[in-house]
Amino acid sequence: MFKSIGRSLPDFSTDLRERQDWEVGSLITLDHLLNPAAFAFDPVSSILAIGTTDGTIRIFGAPGVETSLSLPSHTPIKFLQFATNVFKLVYADHKLYLWDLTPHGGIKLEASMRFGRPVTCLTLSPSHTHAFIGLESGEIQTYDLLCRRTSAYVITNAWEVYEKDLIASGMLVDTDGTSRIPVDVVVHPRSLNFVFVAYGGGIVFLDLKEQKTLRTYELLVPAGAPGGSGYTDPDLLKHRRPNVSSLSVHPTGHFFAVGHVDGSIAFWAVEDGEQPLMVRTLDEVDVHKVDGEKLEQYLPDEEGPAKRPSKLHEPREPIFKLAWSGYPNSYDPRGGETSLVILGGQFTHDPPGINVLWLPAFNPPAPPSHVTDHSLHPFFRNAMRDSLDPLSAYFYGTPGLTQDFLLTPRDSPHFGGTWNPTAIMILFESGGHTCAIEARQFPPLEFLASARELSQSAEQPTGDSHDNLAQDLATTLQSMTMNEEPKKLHLPPSLWSGPDAIVEATLFSLDRIAYETLSRASEHSPDHLLLEGGIAMPDEEVAAVIKYAKFEPHRIAVTRNADLSIRFLDISVQLLIPSSSSPFTSAFPRALLHLSVDVLALAGLPDIAAHLPSSFSEQVRIDDVQLAVESLEVALVLSGGEIMVYRMADRQSVTARQLPDKQLVSLEHVPVANGLCFKPYFLVKAEAPVTAFAISDVDPSPRIRLVAVHASGVIHIYTLVRGPDGTWTIPSPPSEAEGVAAPLHGGTFILDAHTGAQCKADKARLMVALEFKASPETTEERIRCLLLVTGAKGARCLADFGDERVARVDWGHKAGGVVRAHVLERNGSYALVVFTDKHEALVYSVPTLEYLHTLPLPTTSSIPPSVDSTGDLLTLIPLHDPSAVRPARAASPTPSSSSTAAPSIFSVVTTNTAATSSTGVASQSPAKSLRLDSLFATRRGYHVPLVSLMECKDGTERSTLPAPAPVSLGPADWRSLLGGLVGPGSVTGDQIDVLLAGPDRPVPEKPEPRTERAGYTEWEAGSSKAGTTVTSTEHVKGNLYDRLHAAVSERGEMLGNLETSVNSLEQGSKNMLAQAKLLAAKQTAKTWMPKF
């Protein structure tokens, strides 16, 4: 170590020299679900559950409400559903798990049981408290959710019975084991006594009360009919029975759709099991019928080949899932237009996604003739078929192969959770053995536009041509506004995966003014997936610590995402500080989506693409991101060498302007999406890959210093001067100094020689520079700044940019590879902290670079942590963590003026900040978690809030809507054909529970009804929904907040009593020990006494 001669510098590390001054620990972990496998939604409580392949279930509610649970076996989540009427969550596979969602502050596992065979389907009804569980053996068992046991009622293998009856009647049955395995169980949407059971061979319609099969529905494709496989099917001239793969019932309950493994969909009337209404694929109709003309084109003539050239058979995907949705869009009890969502049925070369058909309403008038109760009138059959002719269609494309989807209803849990959905969630493969979830608006707006046009055309009045023209124009304009693409809805940050996955993250600390400016427009927007259930409150154990957390600086994580976007996550501890006794109103972390930057959207514009290489979209990556927190600018370094600068602005210029420098391209005229605050500023065209980069955080100033540290260790200091015309120039050659070889990214610092604080290029330092005046009377200037340069092998501290060497240190081979360095501040003291690939932090004093401590880091990752000046570390844990740590990227191996560094301002003669090198290629492995750690982790206030899922922030709980009433085939006043599904014979949910549970059912303890449970007095909402109950002040004790506080206080009181008992025991032990010592001393004294 070398020190300057004749100059004494103060020790800036006085309060950081002792080991007890450091407290290394973890603050909070932000996990990301990269392997979702199943999902469920409760429209009553407005909460969402996501199950993963590793046995984790994450539950999301209102902003700030998020909790998780794990299976003991860590098996993949397959079947997951909410029991909305009993406030429970059910999972089933080989084993069933039942959780109670009502406890305040947590979720309780109530029961678990193992089945003898694997579970093939799980069905719950919001009208009763039993679950139907299909087993691979063919049985359908029932499970009592309230009594937490299997019930006596069992549905035997009805399809096996059906096949045996066929064989007994002399028919040949080509069957295998899969035809008798249940695929799905669907409760009739308007009559709880009837159940559809989909087996591999067909559909069985059951009467639970009578315990008998009413009808069976089996699709038989005759020889010569194309079926779902088409005319290239090798079995075209054979009779075929494609296996069933999915089932969905029309909202009226009078007909249903069955998906098959050959990609066809069969539509059946409940009252007719002989012939389907229609069998279609995504692009053809009536594929179950033989078309002689088409068949001849594929069959060979007696004397030659086929008339149409043969091609290889390309099978369709099976119809994996169907969902038939109704909407409150008609005054007719039978409803209006419906939508049918179809997963599957495509060819392998088709783009992945989900097809949606918009179907006409089924509300025919009364039939012209009388019919019996045991037959389906042709009039109704034709009406059903007409209601299957699509009015419109839409395709939801996905980036990867689509695996599943989920509709989120507005408020009703009935109709299998498909009634009046407002969003569709799509699960798809995203590469790297991961999956992703995307949420989109549903239904597409063009469906609503087509329905409106249809109704207006039906009611078109005859009149003046000018009036008709005006009406047509208004209708056209309205349809233009409705024909928008369904918006992508924002999900909680922990669900960012696939294109939204985080691949890099940088931590920034902000002062109050910068934070308020950036977060000003971060309110909840309508483009978020609507989740309103539950509330979150702080844990009482951290309540005493939280009040000090509000004085901490705010923290923002700037993330680089797989879709080449930049996003901002607010991870400030202040978000975990509630107001008085109210629940949290903000999510943690909070996504500041109005600050997002989309690089690909900018590159897709023709006038911008002309300045970029043709392969830009396929090969570009974001290598570095820097945020100027005072000037509110974001700069991106791209892998091709381009630099894009964005700035926060209210509006953009209308026209483009030409910049004097040909390497610069103005972007001020480029539009961005509505609501985004960062607007494109300018583009620096690529000349060579960028190896180092920094951005200034000050407004135009008299003089700026640019420090460039080369890979060889040579330091060049450039002086930039701004002329009267606003042009920046370098009037003189750069000065030169000797640093260290292979400088680290972000590892060069300018320190104030009097305080040790970093001299940042901000407005405060600009004021110092403007006020500084050199003394004309002194011939020797005192040291004004220190240049501290760190590299892969060591560090060097120089006075005034190399005028004199202050100190030098080498890391040594035992330290390992150094990947990051930072100067930290704590209570006015400063220290240099170096991070190594051994997951340790080496602490050195400033400015003497004296070794002080070695600190083990709490998080292990191959990616170096992002560090701020307060000692907090943000570490990204990638999904695929390589064994070797990615080396830090240094500057260019040869001195080059293109190696840029941080601009600086200190005074008219000195500088104040340092060089920065880029981090290199970002890890393309998505982050499975972000962990916020600290070298000073004492009394920080980060914690996991207590959650109550069944409450709402407005102080009420939503009530379950009543079960839908049965409807007839004809108009409301027509009663000639009810089909046995409506009328006085309908049963209730309680009757179904009695029927399924049997006579020996114990009296279950039903949960308190939602509408009778207490609300809150502390929470003052601006407006209340219909049905909201507000308690009076004498019932304050019954609300959630008091229950939470009472529970936690009781817990604290118990702990206090335990502490008192322990203290009493300790004091008693001390007294007993003292008495024992006194007694021993007396006995010893007696032995010394002389005997008389």
N, C-alpha and C positions, 0 to 999 in steps of 0.2 A: 504494500500500500504506500502511495506517495502523497505527500501533502505539500501545499504551497509554502514558500519560505517568506517570513516577514509579514504574513497576513493571518490573522486569527478570525475564524468564522464561528458563530454560535452553534451550539448543538440543538438541532431542531427535533430530536427524538427523545427528549427528556422524559416525557410521560409514557413512553412506549418501550422502555428498556426492560421492564420487569415482565416475567412470564404471566403473572396474574393480571396484567393489563390487557391480555388477549383472551377472548372467550370464543372459541371456534364452535359453531353449531349450525344446525339446519333450521331454517325459518318456516318454509312451506314447500310442498311438492305439488306441481300441477301436472297431473297425468292426462294423457291423450289416448282415446280409444282407437287403436289402429286395427283391431280385429273384431269388429261387431259381427254377431251371428244371428241375433233375433232382437225384435223390439215389440213393445206393447204400449198402448196409450189409453189413459183413463180420461174420457171427456168430461166426466162429472167433477173430478178433482183437478183436472187439467195438469196432469203430470205424465212424464214420459219415462219409460224404462228401456235400457239398452243392455242386452246380454252379449257376452264376448265368448271367444273360443277357449279362454283360459278360466272360465267359471266365474267371472266377475259380472255383477249387475250394477249399473250406474243409473240412478234415478234423478231426473231433472224436473224442476218446477219453476216457480217465478224467479226473477233475477235474484241471485244469492242463495237459492235453494238447490242444493246438490248433495247427494249422499250416495254411498255405495255399500254393497255387501258381496260376499264371496261364498261360493260353494265349498264345503270341506274337501271335496274330491278334485276340485279344479277341472271338472269336465266341461266340454263345450255346452253352451246354453242352446237348447233346441226349441222347446215349447215354453213360451212365457206369456202370461195373461194376467190382467187385473180382474179381481172380483169386486166390481164397483159397489155392489149393494152391501158388502160386508167389510169393505176397506182392507182387502188382503191382496197379496201378490202370490201367484202360483207358478211354479216351475215343475215340469215333468219330463223325464226321459226314462232311464231305468229306475229312477227313484223320484218320488214326489217331495217337494219342499213347499211349505206354506208359511208365509211371513205375515205378521200383523203390522199394518201401517199406521195404526192409531197412537202408539206410544209417543209421548213428547220427548224429543231429543234423541230418538233412535228408532230402529226397526227391530222387531222381535221375531225370532224364528219360533213358530208355534208347534210345528209338527213336521215329521219326515217319515216316509215309509217306502219300502222297496217292493216293486212288482216282480212277479215271476218271469215275465217276458218284457221285451223292449216296448216302450210306448210309441205308437205311430201317430196319434193325434190327441189334442186336448181342446175341449170346448166348455165354455162357461156361459151362463145366461145372467143378465142383470136383473131378471125377474124372480129367480129362485137361488138357493144356496148350495146347489149340487154341481159337481163337475163331471162331465162325460170323458172317460179316458179310454181310448182305443188301444188295444194290445195286439202284438204281432200274432197272437194265437187266434185272433178273429173276434174275441169277446170285447164288449164295451162295458167296462165297470163304472160304477158311480161312486163318487167320494163326497162325503158330507163336510163342507167347509166350516160349518159351525161346530159340529161335534168332533171334527178332526178324526174321522175314521171312514173306512169303506162301508158303503151301504149294502143292504141285502139285494137290491135290484141289480140284475145283470142282464144285459142284452146278449143273448147267445149269437153265434155266428150265423146270421140270417142268410147270407149268401151261400154258405155251405148247405143249409137246408134247402134253398131254392135249387141248387144244382142237383142235389140228391133227388128232389121231386122230379126234375127233368129226366134224370137217368131212369127213375122208376117208371116214368111214362113211356119209355122206349126211345127217347131222343138221345142222339150222340152229343156229348158235351166235351169240347176240347178245352180242358182246363189245366191250370197249373196252380202251384201254391200261392202265387201272387194275387189271384182273383178273389181269394177269401180274406185278404188282409185289409182291414179298414184304413181308408185314406183320410177321411174327414167325417165329422159329425156336425150337422147344422140343425139347430132348433128352428122350427117354423117361425118366421118373423112375426106372425100374428096369432098363433095358437100354440101355447106351450105344450099341449098334449101330443103334438106331432113332431117327429124327428126324421130328418133325412140322414141316412148312413151311406156314405160312399165307400164301396168296396172296390177292389181292383177290377172286378168283373162288371159291376154296374151299381145302380142306386136302389136302395130299399127304403120305402116310405113306411114308417112305423107309427102305430098307435100305442103310446105308453100305458094309458089307462087300461085298454083292452089286452095289452101285451100280444099284439099280433101284427103281421105284415099286411098293410093295405094294398100296396102295389110295388112292383119291381120295374125298373127301367134299364133295359139292356140294349146297347147300340150294336146292331149287326149290319155290317157293310156287305152287300151282295157282290157276287163275282162280276167284274166289269166296271163297278163303281170306283171312282178314284179314291174316295176317302181322303183322309188327311195326307196320305203318302203320295198321291198323285198317280198319273198314268205311267210313270216310270217304275212303279213299285213292282218288284219281281213277283209278288203274290197278287197281282192285279186280277187274275182270273180265278181267285179263290175267295171263299167266304171268310170274312175277317171280323174279329171282335176286339177292337183296340181297348186296352186297359184304361180305366179311369184314373185321372191324376189330380183333378180339382173339382170343386162344386161351389156354386153361388146361386142364391134364390132371389127372384125379382121382389121388389119391396111390397107388391100386393100379396105375395105368397101363392099365386096361382100358377106360375110357371118358373122354371129354373134353367140354369146353364150348367153343362157338364163338360169339363175339359178332359181331353184324351191324350195318350202318349204319342199318337201319330200327328199331333198338331191340329186336330179338329175340335170344334165346339158343337155339342148337341144341345138343342133347346127342347125341353119337354114341358107339356102341360101336366099339372099335378093330376088332373082327372083322366088322363089318357096315357097309359103305359104301353100302348101297342106301337105307335109310330111317333117319332119325334116331330116337333113343329118344323124344325130346320136343322141341318147340319152344315156347318160352314167352316172355312179356314179364314185367315186374315184377308185373303184376296179372292176367294171363290165361295159360291153359295150352292147348297144342295149337292154336296159332294157324296152323299149317300145314295144318290140315284144314278142309274145307268144312262149315259148319253151315247146312243149308238153311233152318231156321226163322229163324235170325238174319239170314241173307242176304236173305230175303224182306222183312224189316222195313226194309231199306235200298234195296231195288230198287223202282222205280215199277211200278204196275199198268199193264195195257194201256190202261185207260181213264182213268187219273188219276195223281196224283203218288205219291211214296213213302209208305208207311204211316207211317213214323217221320219227323218233321220233319228235314230235312237241316240240317247245320251245317258250318261251315268246317272244312276238314281241318287238323288240328294234328299235325305230325309229332313223333315221339319223337327224343330224342337218340340218336346211335349208342352202342353199347356200347364205350366207349373202352378199358376194361381189365377183365380178370378175374383173380382169384387164388383157387385152390382149395387149401385148407389141411387137412392131417391133424394128428392129435394122438396122443400116446402114451396113449390112453384105452381100450385094449382089449388083451386077451391074444391075440386073433386076429391072425395076421400081416397080414391084410387091413385091419386098423385098425378104429376106431370111428366116431363121428360126425365129420362134416367141416363146414367153413364155406366158403362161396363169396362172395367180395367182388366187388361189381359197381359199376363206375363208368360212369354213363350210363344210358340207357334211360328217362329221365324226360321229362315234358313241360316246356315252357319256363316254365309258371306254377308248377311244383312247387318247393318249397324246395330249395336246393342242398345236396348231401351225397352220401353213399355208402351203398348198401344192402348188407346182409349177410344171407345165408340160412344157417340151421343145418340141415344135412341128415342124414338117418339113416345109420347104418353100412351098408356093403355087405359082408355076410358070410353069404351064403346057404348052406344045406346042399348036399349033393350032389344032382344032378338025378335025377329018378326013372327016366330011361331013358338008354341009351347014345347018344352022338352022335359024329360024325366030327370030325376035327381042322380041317375046313375050313368049318364052319358054327357059328353061334351058337345054342345051344339056347334055345328060347322061355322056358324056366325062368329062365335067367340074364338074358335080356332083360327079363323082367318084374321080376326082382330089382333090376336096374339102375334101372328106371323107378321102382320103389318107393323106392329110395334117393335119388330126386330130389324127393320130396314133402317140403317144408320142415316141420321141427318147430317152428321159431320164426324170427323175422326181427327185424332191428334196423336203425335208420337213424342214421348218424352225420351230423348236420347241421353245416354250415359257415357262417360269416358271409358268405362270398362264393362265387362260382362255382367249383366244384371242378375242378381241373386234373389232379391225379395223386394217387396214394397209394403207400405203401411199407410192407410188413410187415417187422417186425424179429424174426427167429427167435431162439429162446432159445440154441441152440448149433449147429444143423445148417445147413450151406450147401446141402444137397441139396433136391430137389423144387422147383427154381427159386427157392429162398429163401423158401418159404412154409410150411415145416414147423414146427409148434408155435410160432407167433408169440406174443409177449408184448405187443406194442404195434403200433399202426398210425399212420403219419405221413401227414398229409393236406396237400396243397399246394392253395391256393385263392387266388383274386383278392381283393385287399383295397382296391381303389380307388386312384386316383392313379397308375395304371400300375405298381403294385407287386403283389407276391404275398407270401403268408405261409405258414408251416408250423405245423401244430398236431399234437401227439402225444396219443393217447388209449390207454387200456387196451384190450387185445384178447386173447381174444374177450370180448364182453359177459358179465357175470356171470350174466345171466338165461339165456344159452345153457347154461352149466354147470348151472344149477338145473334147467332142463327136462330135460337129459340124466340128471341124478340121479333126478328124479321118474320118468322113463320106466323106468330100471333098477329102481327100488324097486317100481314097480307091477308089473313083470314078475316080481319075486321076492316079491310080497306073500304071506305065509303065511296060511293059514286058521286061525282061532283064536277066542279070546274077543273079544267085541265091545268090551270095555273096553280090551283090548290094541290092537285095531285103531284105536280112537279116539285112544289115546295116541300111536300111531305116526303117524296122520294129523296130529295136532296138532304133533308134533315136525317132521314134514316140512313143514308149512305155515310154522312159525316159521323153519325153515332157509331155505326159499325166499324168505321176506320179507327175510332178511338178504342173500340173493344177488341179489335184483332191484334192484340199485342201478345208477345210471347209470355208465358207464365213466368213470373219473377222467381229468381232463386232466393229462397228465404235463408236468413242468417241463423246459424246454429250456435250453441254455446262453444267457446273455444276448445273445450276438451273433446269436442266431436270434430275438430278440424282434422281431416284425413284425406287421403287421395290427392286431388289437385290442391286442396286447402291445407295440406299437411305442412308443418313447420320443419324447415331443414336447417335454419340457422337463427340465432337470436342474440341481440346485443342489448346490454343494460345501460340505461341513462338515468341520471338523477336530475330532477328539475326543481327550480325554485317555484314559489307560489304563483308568481305572475305568468311564467311560461306554462305552468301546468294548467292554470285556469284558461289561458288562451287556447291551448290545444284541446282541452276537454269541454269547451263551451257548448259544442253542438252534439254532445254524445247521448242525447236522450233516446229512449226506446222508440224505434221507428216501426212503421207498419210492415217493414220488410223482414222482421224477425219472426221466427216460428213462435206462435202464440202459446206460451206456457204460463199459467197464472196460479198454479196450485202451491200450497205450502208457504211457510214463513221460516225465517232463520233468525236466530238470536245468538248473542255472544255467550261463550262459556263463562260462568261466574268466576272460574279460577283465574282468568286473564282480565277480569274487569278492572282490577287495580292497576294493571299494566297498560291497558288500552288508553287511559287518559293521557299518558305521556307520549303515546305514539303520534298524536296529532302534530307534534313539533318536528317530526322527522321530515326530511325532504321527500317529495313525491318521486315515484319510480315508474319508468316506462320501459317495457321490453319491445324493441323494434324487431319484428320477425321477418325473415325471408321465407316465402312459401313456395311450394312446388309449382304453382301456376305462375311463377315469376311476378308475384305481387309482394308488396311491402305492407305489413299491417302493424298496428300499434296495440299493445296490451297494457292496460293500466294495472300494475301490481302494487299500488301504493297501499300501505297498511291502513291509511285513513279510510279505505273502503270497508274495513272491518270494525269501524267505530259507529255504532248506531246513534240515533238521536233519541235521548231520554229512554223511554221503555218501548219505543217503536221497533219493529223488526227492520232488518236490512232492506234497503230499497234498491241496492245496486248489486250486480253480480261481481264475483271475484274469481278470476281476474275479469276485468271489464274490457271488452273489445271496443276500441275507438275506431269504428269502421268508417267514419267520415274522414279519417286521415289516411285511408288506404291509397296506395299507388299501384296502378296496373301497367306494367311495362308492355305486355303483349297488346293491350288495347291501343296504346300509343303507336307501337310498331305496325299495327294493322292499317293505319291511315296511309293512303297512297302518297301524299306529299312527304311523309316522314320515311316511308319505306324506301323512297328513292335514294336516301342517304345511308341506307343500311345494306349489308350483304344479303343476297337472295336466300341464304340458309340461316338467316337470323333467328327465325321463330323455332327452328328445330334444334339449333346448337347453342343458343345463348344461355348464359347463366349469370346470376348476380354474384359478383365476387366480393363486393364491399358496400356497406351502407354507412353514411354518416349524417348525423342530425345536428344542425346548428340551432340550439334551443332558444337563442335570443333573436336572431334574424329570421327564425322559422323557415329554414330551408332544408331540404333533403337532397343529398347527392348520392347517385348510384354509380358504381363502377361495374361494367359488364365484361364478360369474359373475352369478348372480341376487341376490347380496348375503348369502346364507347363510354362516355360519361353523360349521364342525364341529371339535370338539376331541376328540382321542383321547389316552388315557394308557395307559402300560404297567401292566398289572395281572394278577394270577394268576387272578382270578375276577370274575364279574359279579354284580350284585345280582339277586335273584329277581323283585322287584316294582318297578314304576315309582314314582317319588316326584314330587310336585308341587313346583316351585320357586317362591319368592316373586315373582320377576320374570317377568311374563307373556311377555317376549320370549325367555326361556330355556326350553328343553325338555330335561329329563333323559334321557340315553341309557344310563344305567348298567345298565339291565335288558335291553338289546338284545343278543341272542346274536351271536356271530361264528363263523366256521368254526373247526374244531378246529385247534389248533396256532398260531393267530395271537396275538401278544402284545399288540398295541395294541387296546384295547377302547374303544368309543364312550363319551364322557364327557358332553358336552352339546352342544346345537344352539342357535345364536343365529339366530332367525328374521329373515328379510330385511325391512327397512324401505326401504332404498335401496341402490344399488350401493356396494360398499366401495371406497374409493380409497386407503386406507392401513391398515396392519395390522402388529402385532407381538405377540409372546407373551413373558411373563415366564418366567424360569428359576430362580425362587426359591420357597421355601415361604412361607406367610403370615408377614408381617413388620409392624413398627409403622407404617411409612409408605413409600409408593411415589410416585415422580414420573413423570408422564406428559407427554411432550413431543410436541406436535402442531405440525407445520410445514405451513402452508397454501400453496396455489399462489401467492398474492400475496406471499409472503415473510414474513408475520406468524407469529411463534412464540408459542404459548400453552403455559404450563407449569402443569399441574394437580397438586395434591397430594392423593393418595388415602390415607385413614386407615381402618384396620380397627377397628371397634368391638368391645366385649366379646361381642356376639352373633354375631360373625363377618361382619357386613355392612360392605361397603366404601362409604365416602361421600367426597364432595368438600366439606369444610366451608367453604372460602373461594373467592372468585373466582380465576381463573387470572392469573398474572403474564404480562406481554407483553414481547416483544423483537422486534427487526428482524433478519430473516435474509436469504435470497436468494430470488428468485422462481423458480418451477418447480423445486422441490427434486427431486433424483434419488432413485430407488428405492434404499433402503439407504445413502443418502449423508449421513446425519447421525450424528455420533459425539460421545460424551462422553469426554474424556481427563483423566487425572489430571494436575494442574498441576505436579506434582513429578517424575513419572517419564515422562509421555507415554503410559503404557499406557491402553488402553480400559477404562473403568469399566463392566463388564458387570453385568447384573442376575443375578448368580449367588450361590452360597452364600458364596463368599469375600468378595465385596463386602458381603454382608449382615453378616458378622462385623465388617467395618470400620465399617459404619454403627452397629452396636450398641455398639461400643467407643468411638466418637467422642464427645467431650465438648467443647463450646465453652468457651473460657477467659473467665471473668467479669471478669478484670482488664483485658483489652485492649479498646480501643474500636474498633479497626480489624482486621477479620479478613483474613488473607492469602487469596490466590486458592487455592481448593481444586480447581476443575475448569475445563475449557475446553469450550465448545460449538462444534463445527466443523460447519458446514452447507454442503453443496455443491449446486449447481444447474446448470441447463443453460447459464448464462452466466458463472458464477464461483463463488467460495467466500468464506465469512466465518468468522472465528474470534472467539468472544466469551468473555469471562471471567465465570464464575459466572452463566450463563444470561442474558447481556445486560447485566450491570452495567457492562461496559466492553468496547469493541472492541479486540481485539488485533491482527488483521491482516485484510486483504481482498485478493483477487486476481480479475481477470477473465481468462477463457481466451483471448479474442481470436478473430477470425474465421479466422485461419490454422490454428488447432488443429483445426477441424472440429466436428462435433456430438459433445458429450460424452454418453456412454451409461451410464457406470458410474464409481463412485469408491469407494476403500477406503483405510483406514489400515493400512499393513503394518508388521510388526516384524521386525527382523533384528539379532541379537546385541545386544539392548537398545536399539537405535536405531529410530526411527519416522519414517515418511514418508507423505505423502498421494500416492496414485497415481490418476490420472484416465485413463480409457480412452475413446478417441474412435472415431468411425465410420471414420476413416482407418486403423484397426488399429494404433494407436500408443498408448503409455502415457506420460503426462506426469507427471514426478515433481516434487513440491514439498516443501519442508522444513516441519517442524512445530515450533513453532506459527506461525512468521513467514510461511509460505506463499511462500517464495522459490523461484523456478523453478530446478530443478537439471538435469534430463536429459529427453530424449525417447528412448523405447525402442521399436523396431519389434517388433510381436508376431509370433510364428511361425505363427499360425493365422488364417485369414481366414474370417469368417462374418458373416452379417447379424444374428445373435443375440448380444447382449452376453455376455461371459464371466461365469461365476460365480467369484468371487474369495474366498479365505480370507485370514486375517490373516498367513499365512506367505509369501504371494506366489505361491501356486499358483493356476492358472487352469483351470477346466473349461469348454471351449467345445463347444457342440453345433453340428454341421454338418448342416443339414436337407437332405432329399433335393431339395426344390424351394426353392432359395435365392433369395428375391426380390432385385432389384437395389438396392432402397432399404432402409436399415436401419430396423427398426421403432423408432419414437421411444419414449423412456422415458416412462412414464406418471407424471404428477405427482399431487399431491393435488387435492382439490376446488377449483374456481376461486373459490369464496367461502368465507370462514371458516365452519366448521361443526363442531359438537361431535362429529359422527359420524366425522370424520376421525381415526382412531385412530393411535396410535404406540406405540413400545416402552415398556413400564413400566420404571421404574428405581428403584434403591436406591443411595444413597450415604451419607447420614446422615439425621438427623432434620430437617435443614434444606436439604439439597442433593440433586441427582439424579446419575445415573451412566450413562444410556444415552439413545438418541435415537430420532427418528422414523423410520418406515419406510413407504414407499408401495408399493403392489402393483405387480406387473410388467405388469398388464393381461392381455389375452387371450393364452393360450398358443398358440404356433405349432402348427397342426394338421398340418404337414408332418412326417412321421416322420424321426427322426434316422438318417442313414446312418453317422455316426461320432461318437464323443465323444473329444475330444483333451485330454489333461492336459499343460499347459505350466507353466512356472515362470519367474519373474523371477530366481530363484536356482537355476539348474539344474546346479550343479557337484556331482559325487559324490553323486548321488541314489539310485542303485541300481536304477532301473527298467530293465528289459530284456526281450527276447523269449527265453524259455528254449529250450534245445536239446531236441529231441523224438526219441524212438525209438518208432515205431508198433507194432513187432512184439513188444515186450516187455510184461510185466505187472508190476504193483507187488508182487505176491507172489513175484517172482523166477522165474516160470515162463512158458512159452509154451503156449497151448492147442494141443491136437492136433486135427486134422481128423477128424471121425467117419467111419467106413467107409461106403462107398456102400451104399444100401439094396438088399436082396436081392429078386429077383423073387418074385412071389406068384401063385398060381393063382386061377382063378375060384372054385373050390370050396374045401372045407375043406383043412386042411394035409395030411391023409392021402389026399387025392383027387388022382389024377394022370391022369385020363382026358382032360382038356382043358388043355393048357398054352399053346395059341395060338402056339407057336413063339417065345415071348418069354423063356422060362426054360430052366433045365437046363444041361447041359454046354456048349451052344453059346454061352453068354453070353461077351462079350468084356470085357477089362479096359481101364482108361484108357490104359495103356502101349501096348496093341495098337491102340487107336484113334489114338494119336499116330503110331505107325509107319504105319498105313494112310493117314492124312491127309497126313503129311509127305513120303511117298514114299521111294524107296530111296536117294536122294542126300542124305538129311538128315545134317548134321554132328552129332557127339556133343554134345548140349546139356549145359550146366553146371547141374545141378539145385540148388536151394537146399537147405541143410542141413535135415533134417526137424525139425519143431517139437519133438517129444518128445525129441530128442537134443541140443538146444542147451542151453547152460549156464544155470543159474539164478544166484542171488546169495547171498552170505554176509552182506553188510551188512544186508540187509533182514530184519527179524524179524517175520513175520506171526503173528497169533494162531492161525490155523488154516490148513491147506493142503488144497487140493482133491485128489481122487483123480488120480493120475498126475503129481503135482508132483515135479520133480527138484530136488534141492538139492546143490550142489557142495560139496566139501570145501575146507579152507583152502588146500591146495596148488593148487587151481584158481581161486583168486581172480582171477588175471589174466584168466581167460576170461569173467568176468561183465561185464554192461553198464556198470556204474558205472566199473570200472577201464578198460574200453575207451573210455568217454567221456572220462574224465580223462586216459588215455594219449594219446588223439587230440588233445585240447585242449592237453595238456602238450607233445606233439610239435610242435603248431602254435606254441605259445609258444616252444619251443626253437629252432624254425626262425626265428621272428621275432627271437629273441635273437641267433642266429648272424648273421642279416642285419644287425641293428643293429651287431654287433661288426665285421662286414665293412665296413659303411658308415663306422663310426668309424675303422677302420684306414685306409680309403681317404681319409677326411678328414684324418687325421694325416699320411698319406703325402703328400697334396697340400700340406699346410702345410709339411712338411719340404722338399718340392721347391721350393715358392715361396721359402722362406727361403734355400735354396741358390742359387736363381736370383738373388735379391736380393744375396746375398754375392758371387756371381760378377760381377754387374753393377757392384757397388761396386768390386771389384778392378780390373775393366777400366777403370772411370772413373778410378780412382786412377792407373793406369798412364799414362793420357793426360796427367795433370798432372805426371808425373815428368819432370824434365829429361833430355834425351838426352846421352849422353857419346860 
